[in-house]
């Protein structure tokens, strides 16, 4: 005898699972995750030939990107990366290249690990941190540095 998989109880079960999935995807974002850095993400941390090293610039940039915030704060973080690379290397072309790269690829609207606000869920986008969120970020950074005193770029 043939049993219809979409009859009675099966349909109710399917509808319940769909409702749970819909509700869970609409719930508020989770809190700020612990800080992590991979240096310059998809870009080298240093020049192999000259030995110029700009990893610490990327590390500071990662702190800003992890924490997130407003669009103006992102622009300031990207410009700070550019200025740091310029200072460390004396190579303004490299600084501009890195600035353009993070501007093109770091949007909070991209679903990648190196986006603006990557410490938060994907739904956060651009949003100023509340005082409580800022305090939480400071605690999480303190925790990170307690375990990694020199940060990601230590030799």
C-alpha positions as CSV (number, residue, x, y, z in Angstrom):
1,X,0.0,0.0,0.0
2,X,1.3,3.5,-1.0
3,X,1.8,6.0,1.8
4,X,1.8,9.7,0.9
5,X,4.8,11.3,2.6
6,X,3.0,14.7,2.7
7,X,-0.1,13.6,4.5
8,X,-1.4,14.5,7.9
9,X,1.3,14.2,10.5
10,X,4.2,14.6,8.0
11,X,2.8,17.9,6.8
12,X,2.4,19.2,10.4
13,X,5.9,18.1,11.2
14,X,7.3,19.8,8.1
15,X,5.4,23.0,8.9
16,X,6.7,23.0,12.5
17,X,10.3,22.6,11.3
18,X,9.8,25.4,8.8
19,X,8.3,27.6,11.5
20,X,11.3,26.9,13.8
21,X,13.8,27.6,11.0
22,X,12.0,30.9,10.2
23,X,11.8,32.0,13.8
24,X,15.5,31.1,14.5
25,X,16.7,33.0,11.4
26,X,14.7,36.1,12.5
27,X,16.0,36.2,16.1
28,X,18.4,39.0,17.1
29,X,22.0,38.5,16.4
30,X,24.3,36.8,18.8
31,X,26.7,38.9,20.8
32,X,30.2,39.9,19.8
33,X,32.4,36.8,19.3
34,X,36.0,36.7,20.8
35,X,38.6,38.6,18.7
36,X,40.7,36.7,16.2
37,X,43.1,38.0,13.5
38,X,44.7,36.4,10.5
39,X,46.9,39.4,9.7
40,X,46.4,40.8,6.3
41,X,43.7,38.2,5.3
42,X,44.1,37.6,1.5
43,X,47.2,39.8,1.2
44,X,50.8,39.1,2.3
45,X,51.8,40.3,5.8
46,X,55.3,41.4,4.6
47,X,57.5,41.8,1.5
48,X,59.7,38.7,1.0
49,X,62.3,40.6,-1.0
50,X,62.7,43.9,1.0
51,X,61.6,42.6,4.4
52,X,59.1,45.4,4.8
53,X,56.6,44.3,7.3
54,X,53.1,45.8,7.6
55,X,51.4,43.0,9.6
56,X,50.9,45.2,12.6
57,X,49.0,47.6,10.4
58,X,46.7,44.8,9.4
59,X,46.4,43.6,13.0
60,X,45.2,47.0,14.1
61,X,42.8,47.1,11.1
62,X,41.5,43.7,12.1
63,X,40.6,45.0,15.6
64,X,38.5,47.8,14.0
65,X,36.9,45.4,11.5
66,X,36.1,42.8,14.2
67,X,34.4,45.4,16.4
68,X,32.6,47.1,13.5
69,X,30.5,50.3,13.9
70,X,29.4,53.0,11.5
71,X,30.4,53.5,7.9
72,X,32.5,56.6,8.9
73,X,34.4,54.4,11.4
74,X,35.1,51.9,8.6
75,X,36.4,54.7,6.4
76,X,38.6,55.9,9.2
77,X,39.9,52.3,9.8
78,X,40.7,51.9,6.1
79,X,42.5,55.2,6.0
80,X,44.5,54.3,9.1
81,X,45.6,51.1,7.4
82,X,46.7,53.1,4.4
83,X,48.6,55.6,6.6
84,X,50.3,52.8,8.7
85,X,51.5,50.9,5.6
86,X,52.8,54.2,4.1
87,X,54.7,54.9,7.4
88,X,56.1,51.3,7.7
89,X,57.2,50.9,4.1
90,X,57.5,54.4,2.6
91,X,55.5,52.9,-0.3
92,X,52.5,55.0,-1.0
93,X,51.4,52.8,-3.9
94,X,51.3,49.8,-1.6
95,X,49.3,51.8,1.0
96,X,46.8,52.9,-1.7
97,X,46.5,49.4,-3.1
98,X,45.7,48.0,0.4
99,X,43.2,50.8,1.0
100,X,41.4,50.1,-2.3
101,X,41.4,46.4,-1.5
102,X,39.7,46.7,1.8
103,X,37.3,49.2,0.4
104,X,36.3,46.8,-2.4
105,X,36.3,43.6,-0.3
106,X,35.5,44.5,3.3
107,X,31.8,45.6,3.0
108,X,29.6,44.3,5.8
109,X,27.1,43.3,3.0
110,X,29.5,40.6,1.8
111,X,29.2,37.2,3.6
112,X,32.9,36.6,4.2
113,X,35.1,36.3,7.3
114,X,37.0,39.5,6.8
115,X,34.1,41.9,6.4
116,X,33.4,45.0,8.5
117,X,32.0,43.9,11.8
118,X,33.1,40.3,11.4
119,X,32.9,39.7,15.2
120,X,29.1,40.0,14.9
121,X,26.5,38.0,13.0
122,X,26.1,38.9,9.3
123,X,22.9,40.8,10.0
124,X,24.6,43.6,11.9
125,X,25.9,45.7,8.9
126,X,26.8,49.3,9.8
127,X,25.7,50.2,13.3
128,X,27.3,52.2,16.1
129,X,28.3,50.3,19.1
130,X,26.4,51.0,22.3
131,X,28.4,51.7,25.5
132,X,27.7,48.2,26.7
133,X,28.9,46.7,23.4
134,X,32.0,48.9,23.5
135,X,32.7,47.7,27.0
136,X,32.2,44.1,25.9
137,X,34.7,44.6,23.0
138,X,37.3,45.9,25.5
139,X,36.9,42.9,27.7
140,X,37.2,40.5,24.8
141,X,40.3,42.3,23.6
142,X,41.8,42.2,27.1
143,X,41.1,38.4,27.1
144,X,42.8,38.1,23.7
145,X,45.9,39.9,24.8
146,X,46.0,38.0,28.0
147,X,46.5,34.8,25.9
148,X,48.4,36.4,23.0
149,X,50.4,39.3,24.5
150,X,52.3,40.1,21.3
151,X,49.2,39.7,19.0
152,X,49.1,37.9,15.7
153,X,52.2,39.4,14.1
154,X,54.8,38.3,16.8
155,X,57.8,36.7,15.4
